Amino acid sequence: MSDLFCPATLLVTTTSREQVEALAESLRDRRIARVFTSTLPPAVESGAVAARVLGVGAVELQGLEDSGDSGDSDDSQGASARFRAALEEIADLHRGETVLVLTHGGVMASVLPRIATPVGADLLVRASAPGEGPAELEVDADGIRLLSWPGAGDRATV
């Protein structure tokens, strides 16, 4: 990842196809620059709906899917590395901007809390069942910072 002057803000969510239009409507004021999705059809379909509502483009990106969905049988460390690389690629493309990232439940629950900082033990417990809405991250050359977790009602804490 290149050294970023301004961090990119990534809103990462697992919102269902049925809920994505309402989510996108709720994010209109955030001035979303682009929507990124995994390459799996449900995420791609949801991404198209969100992009239409937000008036931006949607991009499919390898590495945003669950490890079991990618066809690989490797461990969670491999899934974490792929997901981190995908987030860093998005951040490199969108310095100082906000983007919406549509991923899957396994990534949201198990990978994201392990690659972002600060994450307290209480979040790791809650991470198994993320609430509605996106997790908000800032990504730059210093790393991936978790700013808020869906349904937590407050900022992430150590």
DSSP file (Angstrom, degrees, kcal/mol; ACC not computed):
  #  RESIDUE AA STRUCTURE BP1 BP2  ACC     N-H-->O    O-->H-N    N-H-->O    O-->H-N    TCO  KAPPA ALPHA  PHI   PSI    X-CA   Y-CA   Z-CA
    1    1 A M              0   0    0      0, 0.0    88,-0.1     0, 0.0     2,-0.1   0.000 360.0 360.0 360.0 136.8    0.0    0.0    0.0
    2    2 A S        -     0   0    0     86,-0.2     2,-0.6     1,-0.1   139,-0.1  -0.345 360.0 -89.1 -75.3 162.2    1.3    3.4   -0.8
    3    3 A D        -     0   0    0    137,-0.1     2,-0.4   138,-0.1    -1,-0.1  -0.624  48.4-147.4 -73.3 116.6    1.7    6.1    1.8
    4    4 A L        -     0   0    0     -2,-0.6   137,-0.2     1,-0.2   138,-0.1  -0.735  16.9-159.5 -93.7 130.3   -1.6    7.9    1.8
    5    5 A F  S    S+     0   0    0     -2,-0.4    -1,-0.2     1,-0.2   135,-0.0   0.931  89.6  24.9 -67.9 -46.4   -1.9   11.6    2.6
    6    6 A C  S    S-     0   0    0    133,-0.0    90,-0.6   134,-0.0    -1,-0.2  -0.961  91.5-119.0-117.9 135.7   -5.5   11.2    3.5
    7    7 A P        -     0   0    0      0, 0.0    89,-0.4     0, 0.0     2,-0.3  -0.376  24.2-123.5 -68.6 152.2   -7.0    8.0    4.7
    8    8 A A  E     -A  139   0A   0    131,-2.5   131,-2.6    87,-0.2     2,-0.6  -0.752  19.2-135.8 -88.6 144.3   -9.8    6.4    2.7
    9    9 A T  E     -Ab 138  98A   0     88,-3.0    90,-2.4    -2,-0.3     2,-0.5  -0.916  20.9-167.9-102.9 122.5  -13.0    5.7    4.6
   10   10 A L  E     -Ab 137  99A   0    127,-2.1   127,-2.6    -2,-0.6     2,-0.8  -0.946  12.3-158.6-114.4 126.7  -14.5    2.3    3.9
   11   11 A L  E     -Ab 136 100A   0     88,-2.7    90,-3.2    -2,-0.5     2,-0.5  -0.906  18.4-166.6-102.8 106.6  -18.0    1.4    4.9
   12   12 A V  E     +Ab 135 101A   0    123,-2.7   123,-3.3    -2,-0.8     2,-0.3  -0.826  15.7 161.4-103.9 128.0  -18.0   -2.4    5.0
   13   13 A T  E     - b   0 102A   0     88,-2.6    90,-2.6    -2,-0.5   119,-0.1  -0.959  42.8-152.8-146.1 160.0  -21.3   -4.3    5.3
   14   14 A T        +     0   0    0    119,-0.4    91,-0.2    -2,-0.3    88,-0.1   0.040  41.6 160.6-115.4  21.6  -23.1   -7.6    4.7
   15   15 A T        -     0   0    0      1,-0.1     5,-0.1     4,-0.1    -2,-0.1  -0.120  39.9-116.2 -51.6 137.0  -26.5   -6.1    4.0
   16   16 A S    >>  -     0   0    0      1,-0.1     4,-1.3     3,-0.0     3,-1.0  -0.245  24.1-106.9 -71.7 162.0  -28.9   -8.4    2.2
   17   17 A R  T 34 S+     0   0    0      1,-0.3     4,-0.5     2,-0.2     3,-0.2   0.837 121.4  56.8 -57.0 -33.5  -30.3   -7.7   -1.2
   18   18 A E  T 34 S+     0   0    0      1,-0.2    -1,-0.3     2,-0.1     4,-0.2   0.782 115.1  36.0 -70.0 -26.3  -33.6   -6.9    0.4
   19   19 A Q  T <> S+     0   0    0     -3,-1.0     4,-2.1     1,-0.1    -1,-0.2   0.505  91.2  90.4-104.6  -6.7  -32.1   -4.2    2.6
   20   20 A V  H  X S+     0   0    0     -4,-1.3     4,-2.8     1,-0.2     5,-0.2   0.844  82.9  55.5 -66.6 -34.8  -29.4   -2.7    0.3
   21   21 A E  H  > S+     0   0    0     -4,-0.5     4,-2.4     2,-0.2    -1,-0.2   0.932 110.2  46.0 -63.7 -44.0  -31.6    0.0   -1.2
   22   22 A A  H  > S+     0   0    0     -4,-0.2     4,-2.1     2,-0.2    -2,-0.2   0.899 112.7  51.3 -64.5 -40.1  -32.5    1.4    2.2
   23   23 A L  H  X S+     0   0    0     -4,-2.1     4,-1.0     2,-0.2    -2,-0.2   0.948 110.3  48.2 -60.4 -48.8  -28.9    1.3    3.3
   24   24 A A  H >< S+     0   0    0     -4,-2.8     3,-0.8     1,-0.2     4,-0.4   0.906 110.0  52.4 -60.5 -41.9  -27.8    3.2    0.1
   25   25 A E  H >< S+     0   0    0     -4,-2.4     3,-1.2     1,-0.2     4,-0.3   0.903 107.2  53.0 -59.1 -40.4  -30.5    5.8    0.7
   26   26 A S  H 3< S+     0   0    0     -4,-2.1     3,-0.3     1,-0.2    -1,-0.2   0.702 108.8  51.0 -69.5 -17.9  -29.2    6.2    4.3
   27   27 A L  T X< S+     0   0    0     -4,-1.0     3,-2.0    -3,-0.8     5,-0.4   0.399  75.7 103.5 -99.5   1.8  -25.7    6.8    2.9
   28   28 A R  G X  S+     0   0    0     -3,-1.2     3,-1.3    -4,-0.4    -1,-0.2   0.867  79.6  53.8 -53.2 -40.7  -26.5    9.5    0.4
   29   29 A D  G 3  S+     0   0    0     -4,-0.3    -1,-0.3    -3,-0.3    -2,-0.1   0.622  94.6  71.1 -71.5 -11.9  -25.2   12.3    2.6
   30   30 A R  G <  S-     0   0    0     -3,-2.0    -1,-0.3    -4,-0.0    -2,-0.2   0.539  99.9-131.1 -82.0  -6.0  -21.8   10.5    2.9
   31   31 A R    <   -     0   0    0     -3,-1.3    67,-0.5    -4,-0.3     2,-0.2   0.966  25.5-153.1  53.4  60.4  -20.9   11.3   -0.7
   32   32 A I  E     -c   98   0A   0     -5,-0.4    67,-0.2    -4,-0.2    -1,-0.2  -0.444  10.4-160.1 -65.7 130.1  -19.9    7.7   -1.6
   33   33 A A  E     -     0   0A   0     65,-3.4    24,-0.5     1,-0.3     2,-0.3   0.820  65.6 -16.0 -83.5 -33.5  -17.4    7.6   -4.4
   34   34 A R  E     -     0   0A   0     64,-0.5    66,-2.1    22,-0.2     2,-0.5  -0.982  57.5-122.0-165.5 160.0  -17.9    4.0   -5.5
   35   35 A V  E     -cd 100  58A   0     22,-2.4    24,-2.5    -2,-0.3     2,-0.4  -0.955  23.6-165.5-112.5 131.4  -19.3    0.7   -4.5
   36   36 A F  E     +cd 101  59A   0     64,-3.1    66,-3.1    -2,-0.5     2,-0.3  -0.938  10.4 178.5-115.2 141.5  -17.1   -2.4   -4.3
   37   37 A T  E     -cd 102  60A   0     22,-2.5    24,-2.9    -2,-0.4    66,-0.2  -0.907  32.6-103.1-133.9 162.0  -18.4   -6.0   -4.1
   38   38 A S        -     0   0    0     64,-1.0    24,-0.2    -2,-0.3     9,-0.1  -0.230  43.4-106.1 -68.9 176.0  -17.0   -9.5   -3.9
   39   39 A T  S    S+     0   0    0     22,-0.3    -1,-0.1    21,-0.1    23,-0.1   0.439  86.0 110.1 -87.9   1.1  -17.3  -11.4   -7.2
   40   40 A L  S >> S-     0   0    0      1,-0.1     4,-2.3     4,-0.0     3,-0.6  -0.566  78.0-118.4 -81.3 141.2  -20.2  -13.6   -5.9
   41   41 A P  H 3> S+     0   0    0      0, 0.0     4,-2.8     0, 0.0     5,-0.2   0.818 108.6  53.6 -50.8 -43.6  -23.6  -13.0   -7.5
   42   42 A P  H 3> S+     0   0    0      0, 0.0     4,-2.2     0, 0.0     5,-0.2   0.925 114.0  42.8 -60.3 -41.4  -25.5  -11.9   -4.4
   43   43 A A  H <> S+     0   0    0     -3,-0.6     4,-2.8     2,-0.2     5,-0.2   0.898 113.7  51.7 -69.5 -39.9  -22.9   -9.2   -3.6
   44   44 A V  H  X S+     0   0    0     -4,-2.3     4,-2.0     2,-0.2    -1,-0.2   0.923 111.2  47.6 -62.0 -44.4  -22.7   -8.2   -7.2
   45   45 A E  H  X S+     0   0    0     -4,-2.8     4,-1.6    -5,-0.2    -2,-0.2   0.919 113.8  47.0 -63.1 -43.8  -26.5   -7.8   -7.4
   46   46 A S  H  X S+     0   0    0     -4,-2.2     4,-2.6    -5,-0.2    -2,-0.2   0.901 110.2  54.1 -63.8 -40.6  -26.6   -5.8   -4.2
   47   47 A G  H  X S+     0   0    0     -4,-2.8     4,-2.8     1,-0.2    -1,-0.2   0.871 105.0  53.3 -61.8 -37.8  -23.8   -3.7   -5.4
   48   48 A A  H  X S+     0   0    0     -4,-2.0     4,-2.0     2,-0.2    -1,-0.2   0.905 110.5  47.2 -64.5 -40.4  -25.6   -2.8   -8.6
   49   49 A V  H  X S+     0   0    0     -4,-1.6     4,-2.3     2,-0.2    -2,-0.2   0.945 114.1  46.6 -65.1 -48.3  -28.6   -1.7   -6.5
   50   50 A A  H  X S+     0   0    0     -4,-2.6     4,-2.5     1,-0.2    -2,-0.2   0.914 112.0  50.8 -61.1 -43.7  -26.5    0.4   -4.2
   51   51 A A  H  X>S+     0   0    0     -4,-2.8     5,-2.0     2,-0.2     4,-1.3   0.892 109.9  50.4 -62.1 -40.5  -24.6    2.0   -7.0
   52   52 A R  H  <5S+     0   0    0     -4,-2.0     3,-0.3     2,-0.2    -1,-0.2   0.941 112.6  45.8 -62.9 -47.3  -27.8    2.9   -8.8
   53   53 A V  H  <5S+     0   0    0     -4,-2.3    -2,-0.2     1,-0.2    -1,-0.2   0.890 118.6  42.4 -63.0 -39.5  -29.2    4.6   -5.7
   54   54 A L  H  <5S-     0   0    0     -4,-2.5    -1,-0.2    -5,-0.2    -2,-0.2   0.586 106.5-125.6 -85.7 -10.9  -26.0    6.4   -5.0
   55   55 A G  T  <5S+     0   0    0     -4,-1.3     2,-0.2    -3,-0.3    -3,-0.2   0.853  71.5 110.0  70.0  35.1  -25.3    7.4   -8.6
   56   56 A V  S   <S-     0   0    0     -5,-2.0    -1,-0.3    -6,-0.2   -22,-0.2  -0.773  70.4 -89.6-130.8 175.2  -21.8    5.8   -8.7
   57   57 A G        -     0   0    0    -24,-0.5   -22,-2.4    -2,-0.2     2,-0.4  -0.471  30.1-139.3 -84.8 160.4  -20.1    2.9  -10.3
   58   58 A A  E     -d   35   0A   0    -24,-0.2     2,-0.4    -2,-0.1   -22,-0.2  -0.962  14.7-166.1-120.5 140.1  -19.8   -0.6   -8.9
   59   59 A V  E     -d   36   0A   0    -24,-2.5   -22,-2.5    -2,-0.4     2,-0.4  -0.990  14.8-139.7-129.0 130.8  -16.6   -2.7   -9.1
   60   60 A E  E     -d   37   0A   0     -2,-0.4     2,-0.4   -24,-0.2   -22,-0.2  -0.731  25.9-171.9 -84.8 137.3  -16.2   -6.4   -8.4
   61   61 A L    >   -     0   0    0    -24,-2.9     3,-1.1    -2,-0.4   -22,-0.3  -0.981  21.4-127.8-139.1 125.0  -13.0   -7.2   -6.5
   62   62 A Q  T 3  S+     0   0    0     -2,-0.4   -24,-0.0     1,-0.2     8,-0.0  -0.364  91.8  44.0 -61.7 144.9  -11.4  -10.6   -5.7
   63   63 A G  T 3  S+     0   0    0      3,-0.1    -1,-0.2    23,-0.1    23,-0.2   0.230  85.2  92.3 104.0 -12.2  -10.5  -11.0   -2.0
   64   64 A L    <   +     0   0    0     -3,-1.1    40,-0.6   -27,-0.2   -26,-0.2   0.512  69.2  89.7 -90.7  -4.6  -13.8   -9.6   -0.6
   65   65 A E  S    S-     0   0    0     38,-0.1     5,-0.1     1,-0.1    18,-0.1  -0.473  89.9 -88.6 -90.4 162.9  -15.5  -13.0   -0.4
   66   66 A D    >>  -     0   0    0     -2,-0.1     4,-1.1     1,-0.1     3,-0.6  -0.312  39.5-115.1 -60.8 151.1  -15.4  -15.6    2.5
   67   67 A S  G >4>S+     0   0    0      1,-0.3     5,-0.8     2,-0.2     3,-0.5   0.881 117.8  51.7 -59.9 -38.4  -12.5  -18.0    2.3
   68   68 A G  G >45S+     0   0    0      1,-0.2     3,-0.5     2,-0.2    -1,-0.3   0.781 108.0  53.2 -68.3 -26.0  -15.0  -20.9    1.7
   69   69 A D  G <45S+     0   0    0     -3,-0.6    -1,-0.2     1,-0.2    -2,-0.2   0.685  97.1  65.3 -81.1 -18.7  -16.6  -19.0   -1.1
   70   70 A S  G <<5S-     0   0    0     -4,-1.1    -1,-0.2    -3,-0.5    -2,-0.2   0.553 110.6-114.2 -83.0  -6.1  -13.4  -18.4   -3.0
   71   71 A G  T < 5S+     0   0    0     -3,-0.5     2,-0.2     1,-0.4    -3,-0.1   0.365  78.5 123.2  88.9  -5.8  -12.9  -22.1   -3.7
   72   72 A D      < -     0   0    0     -5,-0.8    -1,-0.4     1,-0.1    -2,-0.2  -0.598  50.4-159.4 -87.5 150.1   -9.7  -22.1   -1.5
   73   73 A S        +     0   0    0     -2,-0.2    -1,-0.1    -3,-0.1    -5,-0.1   0.192  51.5 124.1-110.0  15.2   -9.4  -24.5    1.4
   74   74 A D        -     0   0    0     -7,-0.2    -2,-0.0     1,-0.1     5,-0.0  -0.134  64.7 -89.1 -74.3 175.0   -6.7  -22.5    3.1
   75   75 A D    >>  -     0   0    0      1,-0.1     4,-1.4     3,-0.0     3,-0.6  -0.031  41.7 -92.1 -78.8-179.7   -6.9  -21.3    6.7
   76   76 A S  H 3> S+     0   0    0      1,-0.2     4,-2.6     2,-0.2     5,-0.2   0.746 121.0  66.9 -66.9 -23.2   -8.3  -18.0    8.0
   77   77 A Q  H 3> S+     0   0    0      2,-0.2     4,-2.3     1,-0.2    -1,-0.2   0.904 101.5  47.9 -63.8 -39.8   -4.9  -16.4    7.8
   78   78 A G  H <> S+     0   0    0     -3,-0.6     4,-2.3     2,-0.2    -2,-0.2   0.897 111.8  49.4 -65.6 -40.8   -5.1  -16.7    4.0
   79   79 A A  H  X S+     0   0    0     -4,-1.4     4,-2.5     2,-0.2    -2,-0.2   0.900 110.9  50.6 -64.7 -40.4   -8.6  -15.2    4.0
   80   80 A S  H  X S+     0   0    0     -4,-2.6     4,-2.7     2,-0.2    -2,-0.2   0.916 110.3  49.1 -62.8 -43.6   -7.3  -12.4    6.3
   81   81 A A  H  X S+     0   0    0     -4,-2.3     4,-2.3     2,-0.2    -2,-0.2   0.910 113.2  46.7 -64.0 -42.5   -4.4  -11.6    4.0
   82   82 A R  H  X S+     0   0    0     -4,-2.3     4,-2.2     2,-0.2    -2,-0.2   0.918 114.3  46.9 -65.1 -43.5   -6.7  -11.5    0.9
   83   83 A F  H  X S+     0   0    0     -4,-2.5     4,-2.5     2,-0.2    -2,-0.2   0.920 112.3  49.7 -66.9 -43.3   -9.2   -9.3    2.5
   84   84 A R  H  X S+     0   0    0     -4,-2.7     4,-2.6     1,-0.2     5,-0.2   0.932 110.9  50.1 -58.9 -46.6   -6.6   -6.9    3.9
   85   85 A A  H  X S+     0   0    0     -4,-2.3     4,-2.2     1,-0.2    -1,-0.2   0.893 110.3  50.4 -61.0 -39.8   -5.0   -6.7    0.4
   86   86 A A  H  X S+     0   0    0     -4,-2.2     4,-2.3     2,-0.2    -1,-0.2   0.928 111.4  47.6 -64.6 -44.5   -8.4   -5.9   -1.1
   87   87 A L  H  X S+     0   0    0     -4,-2.5     4,-2.5     1,-0.2    -2,-0.2   0.901 112.1  49.9 -63.5 -40.2   -9.1   -3.2    1.4
   88   88 A E  H  X S+     0   0    0     -4,-2.6     4,-2.3     2,-0.2    -1,-0.2   0.877 109.3  51.9 -66.3 -37.0   -5.7   -1.7    0.9
   89   89 A E  H  X S+     0   0    0     -4,-2.2     4,-1.6    -5,-0.2    -2,-0.2   0.927 110.8  47.8 -62.8 -45.1   -6.2   -1.7   -2.9
   90   90 A I  H  X S+     0   0    0     -4,-2.3     4,-1.2     1,-0.2     3,-0.2   0.932 111.6  50.5 -60.6 -45.9   -9.5    0.1   -2.5
   91   91 A A  H  < S+     0   0    0     -4,-2.5     3,-0.5     1,-0.2    -1,-0.2   0.889 106.6  54.7 -61.6 -40.1   -8.0    2.6   -0.2
   92   92 A D  H >< S+     0   0    0     -4,-2.3     3,-0.5     1,-0.2    -1,-0.2   0.868 111.1  45.8 -60.4 -36.1   -5.1    3.3   -2.7
   93   93 A L  H 3< S+     0   0    0     -4,-1.6    -1,-0.2     1,-0.2    -2,-0.2   0.694 119.4  40.2 -78.8 -19.2   -7.7    4.1   -5.4
   94   94 A H  T >< S+     0   0    0     -4,-1.2     3,-2.0    -3,-0.5   -85,-0.3  -0.305  71.5 174.2-132.0  50.3   -9.8    6.3   -3.1
   95   95 A R  T <  S+     0   0    0     -3,-0.5   -87,-0.2     1,-0.3     3,-0.1  -0.366  78.2   4.5 -57.9 128.9   -7.6    8.5   -1.0
   96   96 A G  T 3  S+     0   0    0    -90,-0.6    -1,-0.3   -89,-0.4     2,-0.2   0.557 114.1 104.2  73.4   7.4   -9.6   11.0    1.0
   97   97 A E    <   -     0   0    0     -3,-2.0   -88,-3.0   -91,-0.2     2,-0.4  -0.674  67.5-123.0-115.8 170.7  -12.9    9.5   -0.2
   98   98 A T  E     -bc   9  32A   0    -67,-0.5   -65,-3.4    -2,-0.2   -64,-0.5  -0.959  29.4-180.0-115.4 132.3  -15.6    7.3    1.2
   99   99 A V  E     -b   10   0A   0    -90,-2.4   -88,-2.7    -2,-0.4     2,-0.5  -0.911  25.3-127.1-128.7 157.6  -16.6    4.0   -0.5
  100  100 A L  E     -bc  11  35A   0    -66,-2.1   -64,-3.1    -2,-0.3     2,-0.5  -0.909  21.5-164.3-104.2 129.3  -19.1    1.3    0.3
  101  101 A V  E     -bc  12  36A   0    -90,-3.2   -88,-2.6    -2,-0.5     2,-0.6  -0.966   2.9-159.8-118.2 119.1  -17.8   -2.3    0.4
  102  102 A L  E     +bc  13  37A   0    -66,-3.1   -64,-1.0    -2,-0.5   -88,-0.2  -0.881  28.4 149.5-100.7 119.8  -20.3   -5.2    0.2
  103  103 A T        -     0   0    0    -90,-2.6     2,-0.3    -2,-0.6   -38,-0.1  -0.375  40.4 -82.4-129.1-154.2  -18.9   -8.4    1.6
  104  104 A H     >  -     0   0    0    -40,-0.6     4,-2.4    -2,-0.1     3,-0.3  -0.801  34.1-106.0-125.3 161.4  -20.1  -11.6    3.3
  105  105 A G  H  > S+     0   0    0     -2,-0.3     4,-2.9     1,-0.2     5,-0.3   0.839 114.2  53.9 -56.4 -41.7  -21.0  -12.6    6.9
  106  106 A G  H  >>S+     0   0    0      2,-0.2     4,-2.6     1,-0.2     5,-0.8   0.905 111.8  44.9 -62.9 -41.6  -17.9  -14.8    7.5
  107  107 A V  I  >>S+     0   0    0     -3,-0.3     5,-2.7     3,-0.2     4,-0.9   0.933 115.5  47.6 -65.7 -45.9  -15.5  -12.0    6.5
  108  108 A M  I  <5S+     0   0    0     -4,-2.4    -2,-0.2     1,-0.2    -1,-0.2   0.913 119.4  38.8 -62.2 -43.2  -17.4   -9.4    8.5
  109  109 A A  I  <5S+     0   0    0     -4,-2.9    -2,-0.2    -5,-0.2    -1,-0.2   0.865 132.4  16.1 -80.0 -37.2  -17.6  -11.6   11.6
  110  110 A S  I  <5S+     0   0    0     -4,-2.6     4,-0.3    -5,-0.3    -3,-0.2   0.805 127.0  37.7-111.7 -34.3  -14.3  -13.3   11.7
  111  111 A V  I >X<S+     0   0    0     -4,-0.9     3,-1.3    -5,-0.8     4,-1.2   0.940 108.5  55.0 -87.1 -50.8  -11.8  -11.5    9.4
  112  112 A L  H >><S+     0   0    0     -5,-2.7     4,-1.4     1,-0.3     3,-0.7   0.888 106.1  51.0 -55.7 -46.4  -12.5   -7.8    9.8
  113  113 A P  H 34 S+     0   0    0      0, 0.0    -1,-0.3     0, 0.0    -2,-0.1   0.740 111.4  51.2 -64.6 -18.6  -12.2   -7.7   13.6
  114  114 A R  H <4 S+     0   0    0     -3,-1.3    -2,-0.2    -4,-0.3    -3,-0.1   0.676 112.7  41.6 -92.5 -18.0   -8.8   -9.4   13.4
  115  115 A I  H << S+     0   0    0     -4,-1.2    29,-0.4    -3,-0.7     2,-0.3   0.583 104.9  73.8-103.3 -11.4   -7.2   -7.2   10.8
  116  116 A A  S  < S-     0   0    0     -4,-1.4    29,-0.2    -5,-0.2     3,-0.1  -0.689  76.5-112.1-102.6 155.4   -8.4   -3.8   12.2
  117  117 A T  B    S+e  145   0A   0     27,-2.4    29,-2.2    -2,-0.3    39,-0.1  -0.941  83.3  31.0-130.2 155.7   -7.3   -1.9   15.2
  118  118 A P  S    S+     0   0    0      0, 0.0     2,-0.5     0, 0.0    -1,-0.2   0.651  70.8 157.5 -81.5 142.7   -8.3   -1.0   17.9
  119  119 A V        -     0   0    0     39,-0.1    39,-0.2    -3,-0.1     2,-0.1  -0.973  26.0-150.6-129.7 118.0  -10.6   -4.0   18.5
  120  120 A G    >>  -     0   0    0     37,-1.3     4,-1.5    -2,-0.5     3,-0.7  -0.403  29.8-108.6 -81.7 162.4  -11.6   -4.8   22.1
  121  121 A A  H 3> S+     0   0    0     37,-0.4     4,-1.4     1,-0.2     5,-0.1   0.824 118.4  61.2 -59.3 -32.6  -12.4   -8.3   23.3
  122  122 A D  H 3> S+     0   0    0      1,-0.2     4,-2.1     2,-0.2    -1,-0.2   0.865 102.6  50.9 -64.7 -34.7  -16.1   -7.3   23.6
  123  123 A L  H <> S+     0   0    0     -3,-0.7     4,-2.6    34,-0.2    -1,-0.2   0.890 104.0  57.1 -69.7 -38.3  -16.2   -6.5   19.9
  124  124 A L  H  < S+     0   0    0     -4,-1.5     4,-0.4     2,-0.2    -1,-0.2   0.858 109.2  47.0 -60.7 -33.5  -14.7   -9.9   19.1
  125  125 A V  H >< S+     0   0    0     -4,-1.4     3,-0.9     1,-0.2    -2,-0.2   0.935 116.7  42.6 -70.2 -47.3  -17.6  -11.5   21.0
  126  126 A R  H >< S+     0   0    0     -4,-2.1     3,-2.1     1,-0.2    -2,-0.2   0.748  98.1  78.0 -70.0 -23.3  -20.2   -9.3   19.2
  127  127 A A  T 3< S+     0   0    0     -4,-2.6    -1,-0.2     1,-0.3    -2,-0.2   0.733  77.0  72.3 -62.3 -22.5  -18.5   -9.7   15.8
  128  128 A S  T <  S+     0   0    0     -3,-0.9    -1,-0.3    -4,-0.4    -2,-0.1   0.718 111.1  29.4 -66.9 -17.1  -20.0  -13.2   15.4
  129  129 A A  S <  S-     0   0    0     -3,-2.1    -1,-0.3    -4,-0.1    -2,-0.1  -0.586  84.4-162.2-140.5  76.3  -23.4  -11.5   14.8
  130  130 A P        -     0   0    0      0, 0.0    21,-0.1     0, 0.0     3,-0.1  -0.292  18.1-127.1 -61.6 142.9  -22.8   -8.0   13.2
  131  131 A G        -     0   0    0     19,-1.6    20,-0.1     1,-0.2     2,-0.1  -0.079  41.4 -65.0 -76.8-177.1  -25.8   -5.7   13.5
  132  132 A E  S    S+     0   0    0   -119,-0.1    19,-0.3    19,-0.1    -1,-0.2  -0.408  98.1  32.8 -70.8 147.5  -27.4   -3.9   10.6
  133  133 A G  S    S-     0   0    0     17,-0.2  -119,-0.4    -2,-0.1     2,-0.2  -0.283  92.7 -50.8  97.8 177.0  -25.4   -1.3    8.8
  134  134 A P        -     0   0    0      0, 0.0     2,-0.4     0, 0.0  -121,-0.2  -0.499  36.3-125.7 -91.3 155.5  -21.8   -0.9    7.9
  135  135 A A  E     -A   12   0A   0   -123,-3.3  -123,-2.7    -2,-0.2     2,-0.5  -0.804  33.0-135.5 -84.2 138.4  -18.6   -1.1    9.9
  136  136 A E  E     +AF  11 148A   0     12,-1.7    11,-3.3    -2,-0.4    12,-1.4  -0.884  27.9 177.5-105.4 127.1  -16.6    2.1    9.4
  137  137 A L  E     -AF  10 146A   0   -127,-2.6  -127,-2.1    -2,-0.5     2,-0.4  -0.900  23.8-149.7-123.6 150.5  -12.9    1.9    8.7
  138  138 A E  E     -AF   9 145A   0      7,-2.2     7,-3.0    -2,-0.3     2,-0.4  -0.991  22.1-168.6-113.8 132.2  -10.1    4.3    7.9
  139  139 A V  E     +AF   8 144A   0   -131,-2.6  -131,-2.5    -2,-0.4     2,-0.2  -0.982  22.8 129.7-127.8 127.1   -7.4    2.8    5.8
  140  140 A D  E >  S- F   0 143A   0      3,-2.0     3,-2.0    -2,-0.4  -137,-0.1  -0.840  73.7 -67.1-152.2-168.7   -4.0    4.3    5.1
  141  141 A A  T 3  S+     0   0    0      1,-0.3     3,-0.1    -2,-0.2  -138,-0.1   0.713 127.1  62.1 -64.0 -19.0   -0.3    3.3    5.2
  142  142 A D  T 3  S-     0   0    0      1,-0.3     2,-0.3  -138,-0.1    -1,-0.3   0.591 116.6 -99.9 -82.2 -10.3   -0.5    3.1    9.0
  143  143 A G  E <   - F   0 140A   0     -3,-2.0    -3,-2.0     2,-0.1     2,-0.6  -0.861  48.1 -43.3 132.0-164.4   -3.1    0.4    8.8
  144  144 A I  E     - F   0 139A   0    -29,-0.4   -27,-2.4    -2,-0.3     2,-0.5  -0.946  49.4-165.4-112.5 115.4   -6.8   -0.3    9.1
  145  145 A R  E     -eF 117 138A   0     -7,-3.0    -7,-2.2    -2,-0.6     2,-0.6  -0.897  14.0-140.7-107.4 127.5   -8.6    1.5   11.9
  146  146 A L  E     + F   0 137A   0    -29,-2.2    -9,-0.2    -2,-0.5     3,-0.1  -0.771  23.6 173.6 -85.6 117.8  -12.0    0.4   13.0
  147  147 A L  E     -     0   0A   0    -11,-3.3     9,-1.7    -2,-0.6     2,-0.3   0.813  64.6  -2.3 -94.3 -37.3  -14.1    3.5   13.8
  148  148 A S  E     -GF 155 136A   0    -12,-1.4   -12,-1.7     7,-0.3    -1,-0.3  -0.994  57.2-142.7-154.7 155.7  -17.5    1.9   14.4
  149  149 A W    >   -     0   0    0      5,-0.7     3,-2.1    -2,-0.3     4,-0.5  -0.954  38.9 -98.0-119.9 137.5  -19.2   -1.5   14.4
  150  150 A P  T 3  S+     0   0    0      0, 0.0   -19,-1.6     0, 0.0   -17,-0.2  -0.295 106.6   7.0 -59.6 130.8  -22.8   -2.0   13.2
  151  151 A G  T 3  S+     0   0    0    -19,-0.3   -18,-0.1   -21,-0.1   -19,-0.1   0.366  97.3 108.3  83.0  -5.6  -25.2   -2.2   16.0
  152  152 A A  S <  S-     0   0    0     -3,-2.1     3,-0.1     2,-0.2    -1,-0.1   0.781  70.7-145.2 -76.2 -24.9  -22.6   -1.2   18.7
  153  153 A G  S    S+     0   0    0     -4,-0.5     2,-0.3     1,-0.2    -1,-0.1   0.431  70.4  48.0  77.8  -2.9  -24.1    2.2   19.1
  154  154 A D  S    S-     0   0    0     -5,-0.3    -5,-0.7     3,-0.0    -1,-0.2  -0.923  97.7 -67.5-153.4 179.1  -20.8    3.8   19.7
  155  155 A R  B     -G  148   0A   0     -2,-0.3    -7,-0.3    -7,-0.2    -8,-0.1  -0.335  63.2 -89.2 -70.2 154.2  -17.2    4.0   18.4
  156  156 A A        -     0   0    0     -9,-1.7     2,-0.3   -10,-0.1    -1,-0.1  -0.338  47.8-158.8 -62.6 145.6  -15.0    1.0   18.6
  157  157 A T              0   0    0     -3,-0.1   -37,-1.3     1,-0.1   -34,-0.2  -0.931 360.0 360.0-129.6 154.0  -13.0    0.7   21.8
  158  158 A V              0   0    0     -2,-0.3   -37,-0.4   -39,-0.2   -39,-0.1   0.462 360.0 360.0 -75.2 360.0   -9.9   -1.2   22.9
